Amino acid sequence: MVEKSAREVGVALESLVIYGDPAEELIHIAREKSCDVIVIGSSGKGAVKRTLLGSVSTKVALQAQCSVYIVR
């Protein structure tokens, strides 16, 4: 449904199924495809949970070579 909606308004979209560490894979794909921006969601965990469990969005924001837009 998202793909269809995106294409209807002229947004290029590519679906991928990737296995591995989510943050590392997102960063790798963005670098490989020369992306200008990564848009990623955040679950809004508190600082303690984020510190103990890690946060994909935080890792991506700190390590990506392009801009990262975090949506909550």
C-alpha positions as CSV (number, residue, x, y, z in Angstrom):
1,M,0.0,0.0,0.0
2,V,2.8,2.4,0.8
3,E,4.6,1.7,-2.4
4,K,1.4,2.3,-4.5
5,S,0.7,5.6,-2.7
6,A,4.3,6.8,-3.1
7,R,4.3,5.9,-6.8
8,E,0.9,7.7,-7.4
9,V,2.4,11.0,-6.2
10,G,5.7,10.4,-8.1
11,V,8.0,9.3,-5.2
12,A,10.6,6.8,-6.1
13,L,10.6,3.9,-3.7
14,E,12.5,0.7,-3.4
15,S,11.6,-2.1,-0.9
16,L,14.3,-4.2,0.6
17,V,14.5,-7.1,3.0
18,I,17.8,-7.1,4.8
19,Y,19.1,-9.2,7.6
20,G,21.7,-8.1,10.2
21,D,22.1,-5.2,12.6
22,P,19.4,-2.6,11.5
23,A,21.6,0.5,12.1
24,E,24.6,-0.9,10.3
25,E,22.5,-2.1,7.4
26,L,20.7,1.2,7.0
27,I,24.0,3.1,7.1
28,H,25.6,0.7,4.6
29,I,22.7,0.9,2.1
30,A,22.6,4.8,2.4
31,R,26.3,4.9,1.6
32,E,26.0,2.4,-1.2
33,K,23.1,4.2,-2.8
34,S,24.5,7.7,-2.2
35,C,21.4,8.8,-0.3
36,D,20.9,12.4,0.7
37,V,18.8,11.7,3.7
38,I,17.6,8.8,5.9
39,V,14.2,9.1,7.4
40,I,13.7,6.8,10.4
41,G,11.2,6.4,13.1
42,S,11.8,6.5,16.8
43,S,9.9,4.6,19.5
44,G,10.6,7.4,22.0
45,K,12.3,5.2,24.7
46,G,13.7,7.1,27.7
47,A,17.3,7.8,28.2
48,V,17.9,4.8,30.5
49,K,16.3,2.3,28.1
50,R,18.2,3.8,25.2
51,T,21.5,3.5,27.1
52,L,20.9,0.0,28.1
53,L,19.3,-1.4,24.9
54,G,20.8,1.0,22.3
55,S,18.7,2.9,19.8
56,V,18.7,2.2,16.1
57,S,17.8,5.8,15.3
58,T,20.5,7.2,17.6
59,K,23.2,4.9,16.0
60,V,22.1,5.9,12.5
61,A,22.1,9.6,13.4
62,L,25.6,9.4,14.9
63,Q,27.2,7.2,12.2
64,A,25.5,8.0,8.9
65,Q,27.4,10.2,6.4
66,C,24.2,11.8,5.2
67,S,21.5,13.8,7.0
68,V,19.1,11.8,9.3
69,Y,15.6,12.9,10.0
70,I,14.1,11.1,13.0
71,V,10.3,11.0,13.2
72,R,8.5,10.3,16.4
